[in-house]
Amino acid sequence: MPLSPRVPELAALDVLVSVARLGSMGAAGREHGLSQQAVSARVRSAERQLGIRVFDRAPTGVTPTYEGGLVLEWASGTLAAAEELASGISALRDEREANLTVAASMTIAEYLVPGWTVTMRRKNPTVVTSVRLLNSTDVAARVLAGEADLGFVEGPEVPDGLHAREVARDELVVIVPPGHRWSSAGPIARAELARTPLIQREFGSGTRTTLEKAVPGCVDPLLELTSCTAVKAAVVAGNAPAVVSSLAVAADLTDGRLVSVEVEGLRLPRRLLAVWPVGRELRGAAREFLDIAVG
């Protein structure tokens, strides 16, 4: 069955996802080596092809619409599959020795891995780095199964059977759109957070695991999504709260697109960890990539 003409090319999807992740056309242009005008034109062209408005524009930046958030989540999966295809093709061309497979949790993959891979490429242009975007539970499973050379996870505990090294720290924050009743109510009680249906990451994600350990007895989520970008779009569109990484919302909080909410007696700091199997020494490209991540 022919592919629908509504599906943009991979390059266009890549630009859409970058705009959403970085929050502006200009920042996405710098990442892709394009002018802001060129990025804006690509976004408009993709929106016409999709028949969907992906972003709301404002002087402070862009925010995904509700429908756009869903498109961006699907696009992220498509791009991950394309990267896996490219990695497989490289292996078939006898480039297996040069490949490095990294499995990373969604937050780390969206906000930290791109910079690490650029540095890796500059330092060692012969290495082809393939990145698998998964939740923390699945990252641990892939690394233990030998399907990834190195993994990056979020969460309060080191998975069994894995060595770990801290590469960064972040903190989970409660976010709401500016018009939400919590946005100007002052600190809320932990019990109120627990009884409020939240827009959440999927089960097995480091973000959700950290929250559930810190606040036992949370009610069922209002909605479950598999990327930070989709969660932020749903928060704005649904006027509902969520708990996300501070890495994911730094620009949104600064620009006023989202508001952080204090919870009485609750802090959610966490370590972001590189992981690899116990008993295996990291060598070659995997060791070099870890060194870059540690900084």
N, C-alpha and C positions, 0 to 999 in steps of 0.2 A: 504494500500500500504506500503510495507516494507521501512524503512528508508534507504536512500542512504548510501552505504559503504564509500562515500567520507566525511561523517560528523564525525568529531572526537568526542570522549567522552567529557562530560562536564568538567572533570578535566583538559583535554588538552586545551580546549577553555579558561578556567580560567587562565592557565599559559600564553597563548598567549596574552590575554588582559592585564595581569599584566606586561609582558615584554614591551608591547607598552606604557603603562601608565608610567612606571618607566624609560624606555629608556635603560635598560641594562639587560642582563641575570643574572648578579650577584645580582642586586637589587631585581629582581623577585624571585631569589632563597632564599634570606633572608626573603622575605615576606611569602613564602610558606614553609620554613623550608627545602629547598633542596639545594644541591650543584649547583654551576654554570654549572658544566658538566652535571648534571641531567636535569637541565632546558634546556640546549642546545640540549640535546638528545631528550627531549619531543617536542621541537619546530621543529627539523628536522623530527621527526616521523610524526607530525601533517602536516607539509608541504608536505611530501610524500603522505600522505593519501588524502589531499586536491588536490594534483596535482598543487599547486600554491606556489610560493615563497612569503611568507608573509613579510619577513624582508630583508632589505639590511644590511649587517654587515660591521662595520668599527672599527678601534681601539678605537674610542671615544664612541662607543655604537651601537645601532641598530635603524634603521628607517623603518617604514612600507613602503612597495611598494604601488603603486596606488591600485593594486588588493588586496593587504594585508589590506589596509585601509578599503576597503569595507567589507572584510571578518571579520575584527575586529569589525566593526560597527554592523554587523548582529550577531556576537558572543555575543556582549554586550547585545543585546536584548534577545538572547536565555538564557543567564545567569540570566537576570532579571526575565524572565518567570519561570526559574527553582527555583529561590528564592521564587517567589510567590507560586509555587506549594508546596515547602517545608513548607512555612508558613501555607498554607491551610491544609496540612496533619497534622501539629502540632495542629491546631485548632480542627480538627476532633478527635484527640486523647486527647481531654479535656485539652489542654495546653493553651487555649485562655487567661487565667488570666496571664500567664507568657509572652505573646507576646507583642512586641512593634513594631508598624508599623511607619516607617519614610519615608516620601516622600522628595526627594532631587533633586534639579536641577543638570544637567549633570556635570558641572564643580565641584560643591561642592561634588557630589557623587563620582567622579573619584579621586579627589585629597585631600579631607579632611575627608569624612565619613569613609573610611577604618580604619584610625587611631582611630577615635572616637569609632567605633564598637569594635575594639580590646580592648580598655580601658574599655568599658562597660562590655565586656565579663569577663575581669579579675576582675572587681569590683563586678559584680553580675552575676555569671555563670548560674543562673536559668532563666534569661531573654533571650528569643529568639528574636533577632532583625531582622526584615524584612525590606529591603530597596527597595523603588520604585524609579527607575531612570526616571525622567520626565523633561520637560522644566518648567520654573518658572510659567508660566500661568497655566499649568496642576497641578503643586504642590499646588498652591493656591486653585484650584477647589477641589482637593482631600481632603485637610484639612477642607475646609468649608463644604464639604459633609459628614464629619465624617469618611472618609475612610482611614485617616492617623492620628496618634496621635500627630505628630509633623512634621513640614515642614521646608525646607531650600531653600531659593530663592536668586537670584541675581537680580539686577536691581535698577533703580533710585527711585522707589516708593514702599510704603507698600500697598499691595492689600487691597481693601475695606473689612471690616468685620474681619480683623485679627490684633491681637497684634503682635508686632515684637520686637526682641532684636538682636542687632549686635553681631555676633560671630567672624567675621574676616573682613579684607579689602583686596582688590586686585586692580589692575589697568589693564584696557584693553590696549593691545599694537598692533600696526600694524606689521605684520611679513611678510617676503619674504625669499625665498631661497638665498644662497650666490651669485648666478649668476644673480639675477634679477637686472634690471637697477636702481631700488630704493635703492639697498643695499649699493651703494657708492655715491649716488647723493646728500647727505645732506638732510636737512629738505625739505619735499614736502609741497605744498600748500593744504589747506583744500579742496579747489575746485577740485584739482586733485584727491584727495581721493574720493570725492563724485561722480565724473564722471567715476571712474574706477570700472568695474565689479569685485566684490570680491568673494572669497569663504566664504560663510557665514553659520552660524548656522540657524536652521529652525525658521520660524516665531513663536513668543511666547517665545523664549528663552530670558533669562536675558541679555546675551551678545548682541544679535541683538537689543533688545529694547533700551539698553543704547546707542549703536552706533547711532541708528536712531533718538533718541532725541537730541544727541549732534551734529550730522551732518545731518540735514534735506535734503531731496532731493537726497539721494543716488540712483544711478541707480540700476536696477534689478541685483540680484546676478549672478555671473558666474555659481555657483553651491551651492546647499543647502545640508547640512549634519547635522546629529543629535548627533554628539559627537566630543569632542575636538581632540581625537586621529585621527578620520577620516579627520577632517579639516587639521591637520598638515601633514598627508600623502598626501593629495590632493595639498597642497601648494608646497611641494617638487616635486611631480610628474608633476604638471601642470604649474610650474614656475609662479605662480599667488599669489597675496597678500591676506591676511586675517586679521581679527581683532579678537584676542582671549585673554583669561585671562592670566595674567602674571604667575599665578600658573601653567598653563598648559605647559608653554614653558621655564621655568627657566633653566632646564637642557639643553634643545636644544640650547638656546642662549649661555650658558656657553661653550658648546662643539663645537659651530660653525655650527651646523646643520641648524640653522635658524638665521636670522638677524632681529633685531628690527629697525623700521623706525620712525624717528621723524616727526611729522606733525606740521606745524607752528600754534601756538596759540591753540593747542588742547591737553588737558589732559583728561583722562577717568577713574578717580578713582571711586570706588563704594564700597558700603557696602554689605556684605554677611549676610543675616538675617535668624534667626529662627522665624517661624510664627506659631501661633495657634489661634483658634477662640476667638473673643471678648466675654467676659462673662464666659469663661471657665478657671478655674485655673489648671495649670499643676500639676499633682501629680505623685507619684510613679516613674515608670521607665522613663516616659516622662520627668519628672523634672530632674531626674538623668542624662539622656542623654543630656539635655540642659546644665546642669552644666559642663559636660565634654566638650561640644563644646565651651562654653564660656572660659573654661580653668581657 
